[in-house]
Amino acid sequence: MAEFLSMGGYGAYVWPSYGLTAVIMVVLLITSLRGLKTTESTFQRLKAETGPRTPRAPSSENTEEAANGDEA
């Protein structure tokens, strides 16, 4: 086991690198989840302020052009 942990003399470099990488990955996960929560709450607030969107019916000009094959 000690031979595995020493990794041929490079264990002093390898294990701290693994630890630092793990810490950075956890910090990135936490900040990403916090950002997601903030973005979702902002989206819900804006959605509540503006109300639901209703799709618009196409205007008669657009449908006639599409039927004739004319492109604007």
Backbone as a ProteinNet text record, in pm:
[ID]
protein_1_A
[PRIMARY]
MAEFLSMGGYGAYVWPSYGLTAVIMVVLLITSLRGLKTTESTFQRLKAETGPRTPRAPSSENTEEAANGDEA
[TERTIARY]
82.5	0	86.9	191.6	279.8	345.2	374.1	434.9	336.3	210.4	107.8	95.6	92.1	76.8	197.9	316.9	436	448.5	383.3	379.7	518.1	609.9	745.7	817.6	785.6	849.9	774.6	670	594	465.1	441.1	319	304.1	416.5	411.9	356.3	363.8	310.4	171	150.3	26	-90.9	-78.2	-191.3	-238.1	-148.4	-198.2	-268.2	-220.6	-286	-427.1	-444.2	-578.3	-667.4	-612	-689.7	-731.9	-638.2	-669.9	-774.5	-761.4	-859.7	-997.3	-1004.7	-1132.8	-1196.1	-1115	-1167	-1220.5	-1146	-1189.5	-1319.2	-1330.2	-1452.5	-1572.6	-1554.7	-1664.3	-1704.9	-1606.8	-1637.3	-1712.9	-1669.5	-1740.3	-1883.3	-1903.5	-2037.5	-2126.1	-2073.9	-2151.9	-2187	-2088.6	-2117.2	-2213.1	-2203.2	-2296	-2438.3	-2454.1	-2587.8	-2647.1	-2564	-2612.7	-2654.8	-2575.8	-2610.7	-2739.5	-2757.6	-2880.6	-3000.7	-2986.3	-3096.2	-3131.4	-3030.4	-3053.3	-3121.5	-3073.4	-3131	-3275.1	-3302.6	-3439.8	-3532.9	-3487.3	-3573.5	-3597.4	-3495.3	-3512.8	-3611.1	-3599.2	-3690.2	-3833.6	-3853.9	-3989.4	-4046.4	-3962.9	-4009	-4049.1	-3966.5	-3998.2	-4122	-4135.3	-4252	-4379.5	-4371.4	-4487.9	-4521.3	-4419.2	-4442.7	-4505.4	-4462.8	-4510.1	-4633.7	-4663.1	-4779.5	-4748	-4841.2	-4815.2	-4817.2	-4735.9	-4733.8	-4835	-4904.8	-4998.9	-4946.7	-4952.8	-4903.4	-4994	-4933.9	-5011	-5050.2	-5167.1	-5211.3	-5136.9	-5097.4	-5027.6	-5119.8	-5061	-5143.5	-5183.3	-5285.7	-5335.4	-5232.6	-5148.9	-5044.9	-4944.8	-4901	-4802.3	-4857.7	-4981.6	-5038.2	-5060.6	-5096.9	-5114.1	-4981.8	-4876.6	-4744.2	-4695.1	-4718.2	-4673.6	-4751.2	-4879.8	-4961.4	-4918.4	-4878.3	-4835.5	-4691.8	-4618.6	-4478.1	-4387.5	-4441.4	-4360.2	-4285.4	-4160.3	-4080.9	-4044.4	-4053.1	-4021.4	-3874.8
-119.6	0	125.9	124.9	241.5	266	157.1	171.8	238.9	199.9	262.5	411.1	447.1	586.7	671.8	611.2	688.3	704.5	618.5	623.7	642.4	561.6	565.7	695.5	759	883.6	1008.1	991.5	1106	1131.2	1053.6	1067.9	1205.2	1268.2	1401.1	1505.2	1478	1569	1527.1	1395.5	1344.3	1365	1326.3	1332.3	1474.2	1571.8	1709.3	1760.6	1715.5	1755.2	1699.6	1573.9	1514.8	1589.8	1622.1	1693.6	1831.7	1905.7	2039.3	2032.6	1935.1	1918.3	1888.1	1801.9	1768.7	1891.8	1972.3	2093.7	2190.3	2210	2300.6	2251.5	2120.9	2066.1	2086.4	2070.6	2091	2238.8	2329.1	2472.5	2508.8	2455.7	2481.9	2429.4	2312.4	2256.5	2346.4	2390.1	2475	2608	2671.9	2801.4	2785.2	2675.6	2651.6	2631.5	2555.9	2533.3	2661.3	2743.7	2872.2	2962.8	2965.8	3046.4	2998.4	2867.2	2810.8	2852.1	2844.9	2882.8	3030.4	3115.7	3258.4	3284.8	3218.5	3236.9	3188.6	3075.1	3024.1	3116.9	3171.3	3262	3391.7	3441.1	3560.1	3531.7	3416.1	3377.9	3369.1	3306.1	3294.2	3430.8	3519.7	3654.4	3730.5	3724.2	3793.5	3734.4	3603.5	3537.3	3582	3596.7	3639.9	3786.4	3869.3	4011.1	4032.3	3954.5	3978.1	3898.8	3796.5	3714.2	3611.3	3522.1	3416.9	3473	3415.3	3455	3373.2	3441.4	3369.7	3377.5	3268.6	3272.2	3357.6	3430.5	3515.4	3436.4	3467.6	3407.3	3477.3	3406.8	3472.6	3571.8	3683.3	3784.3	3733.7	3796.2	3751.2	3776.6	3881.5	3908.8	3794.3	3747.3	3640.3	3510.7	3481.2	3356.1	3362.4	3481.9	3494.6	3481.3	3543.5	3533.9	3390.2	3320.5	3182.5	3094.9	3125.4	3046.7	3071	3194.5	3227.2	3189	3156.1	3121.3	3242.1	3360.1	3482.1	3490.2	3533.4	3552.8	3697.5	3753	3894.2	3911.5
0	0	0	78.1	83.6	-52	-123.4	-256.6	-353.2	-341.5	-426.2	-394.9	-266.6	-227.8	-265.1	-262.8	-299.5	-450.4	-527.1	-672.9	-733.1	-688	-743.7	-713	-604.2	-565.1	-608.7	-687.2	-736.4	-658.5	-555.8	-477.4	-414.1	-378.8	-318.1	-415.4	-543	-643.8	-690.7	-698.3	-754.6	-659.5	-533.6	-441.6	-412.9	-392.8	-377.9	-504.8	-620.8	-745.7	-752.3	-714.1	-709.1	-610.3	-493.4	-391.6	-438.1	-498.7	-548.3	-659.5	-746.6	-853.8	-796	-695.9	-634.2	-569.1	-501.5	-436.8	-542.2	-650.3	-755.8	-819.2	-842.5	-902.5	-810.4	-680	-585	-583.2	-585	-586.3	-713.4	-828.1	-953.4	-949.9	-892.3	-879.9	-794.8	-681.5	-590.2	-656.3	-720.9	-784.2	-901.8	-974.7	-1086	-1035.3	-928.4	-873.3	-816.5	-753.7	-703	-817.8	-923.9	-1040.7	-1105	-1112.2	-1167.9	-1083.9	-953.1	-864	-881.7	-892.9	-912.5	-1046.3	-1150.5	-1283.2	-1288.3	-1226.5	-1225.1	-1148.9	-1036.2	-960.5	-1038.2	-1108.1	-1191.5	-1304.2	-1366.8	-1474.3	-1423.7	-1309.5	-1253.9	-1219	-1165.6	-1131.3	-1256.8	-1361.3	-1485.9	-1552.5	-1545.4	-1603.5	-1531.2	-1399.5	-1322.5	-1352.2	-1376	-1403.5	-1541.1	-1639.4	-1776.2	-1810.6	-1740.2	-1769.7	-1876.4	-1900	-1998.7	-2139.9	-2226.2	-2366.6	-2443.5	-2532.6	-2617.8	-2760	-2833.1	-2970.9	-3057.2	-3148.4	-3238.4	-3362	-3412.6	-3538.5	-3651.2	-3754	-3865.1	-3934.2	-3978.4	-4045.2	-4183.2	-4238.7	-4369.2	-4478.4	-4464.9	-4564.2	-4571.3	-4454.8	-4451.4	-4508.6	-4482.3	-4532.2	-4682.2	-4736	-4880.1	-4952.5	-4899.7	-4960.9	-4959.7	-4849.7	-4839.5	-4937.4	-4957.6	-5050.6	-5194.5	-5225.2	-5361.2	-5389.1	-5285.4	-5302.6	-5308.4	-5280.7	-5278.6	-5148.1	-5157.4	-5035.4	-5025.7	-4906.9	-4887.2	-4860.9
[MASK]
++++++++++++++++++++++++++++++++++++++++++++++++++++++++++++++++++++++++

